[in-house]
């Protein structure tokens, strides 16, 4: 199994339209929004992708979405692991 990424994103001072375009770009890059968390996304990688390669790909996806949407500032935090991401509600 390859790396799984958990990414949280903050898009300060953007319009709803900018946000929609940004999110659509991430979806086109095969990111999956975590349904119950408003700004959290998941992405998965093949086992042949290195940790550095996965990080570079994620940042490239964020940059591309930023340009497409016209957003000026994107803040993010990401975590990579080979274990499955646990989601739930308590």
Residue, then its C-alpha position, 0 to 999 in steps of 0.5 A: x500500500x502507498x501513502x495516504x495523505x490527510x490535508x486540512x486547508x484554510x482559504x482566508x477571505x475568499x468568495x464562495x465561487x473561488x472556493x468552488x473552483x478551488x475544490x473542483x480542481x482538487x477533485x479533478x486531481x483525485x482528492x476526496x473531501x472528508x464529508x463531516x469535516x469542512x476543510x479536510x481532504x484525503x489523497x492516496x498514492x501508489x506504493x511506487x510514490x516516495x514520501x517526498x514525491x507525494x508531498x511535491x504532488x500535493x503541493x503542486x495540486x494546491x498551487x494549481x487549484x490556487x491559480x485556477x481559482x484566483x485565490x491569493x492565499x492558501x494555508x495548509x497542513x498535511x500528514x502522510x502515513x501508510x496506514x488507513x485514515x480513520x474517520x468517525x463521529x462520536 
